[in-house]
């Protein structure tokens, strides 16, 4: 499932979704990012030139090999597989 792209017409709660996606890319907290990724059932995370420009980032601040596997890489694009899950208590 694609959580968000440039065609967000008819998406419920688009403002909240955009805030969540923004947090996923800009947070320094791996726990926060994983919680949001789990909330939206995200299995793969794309880091492209467009994402870097949109969120003013060069990399994911919270990246670790324990929670993310790079499954695709070029000079401009990385795709990460999400390996971790956070359970709410």
N, C-alpha and C positions, 0 to 999 in steps of 0.2 A: 504494500500500500504506500502510496506517495503521500506524505503528511502535508507537504506544502510546496507549491511551485508558483510560477507567475500568473497562473490562471485560477485565482481564488474566488471566482464568482460562485455564489450559492453555498459557500462553506459556512456552517454554523460556527458561531463564536470566533470569527476570524481574528478579532483583536487579541483575544486570549491566546489563540494558536500562534499568532505572530510573536507575542511576548515570550511564549515558551520556546519557540524556535530561536529567537534572539538570545535567550538565556542559554540554550544548549551550546550555541557557538561562542558566547562571550564570557560565560562563567569561568572562574578559576577553580570551582569546586567539582571534583569528579562525582561526588555523591549527588549533588544537585543535577548535574547533566544526566547521569544514569537514571535518576528518578523520572525526569522529564522524558527521556528516551523510552523508558518502560511505560510511562503513562500513555504515550502515543503509539506504542507497539512498534518502535523503530528497531529494525535489525541491522541496517546499514546507514552510515552517515557519510555524506559527500562533502569534501572540501575542494571547491572549485574557485577559479578566479572571480566568478560572480559572487559567490558567498563571501570570499575574502573582502571584496569591495563593499558589499552590502553591510557587513558587520565590522569592517575596519580591523581585520585580523590577518595574521600570516599563518598561524597554526592554532591547534587546539591546546589551550593552556594546561588542560588536565590530562592530556594523553598519557597512557601507560600501557605497556604490553599485556598487563594482567587483565585489563578490561576492554582493550581494543586491538584488533588485528588488522593490519593494513593488507587488504586483499587485492587492491589495484593501485598502481602508482605510475604517474608520468611526471614530467617537469611541472605541470600546472595543476594536476588533479590527483587527489588521494581519496580512496574509498575505504572506510573503516567498517569492519564487522563488530557489532556490539556484543561483547562476551559476558558482561556483568549484569546482574539484576539486583535491585534494592527491594527488600521486603519491608513493608510498613508494619510496625508493631502496634 
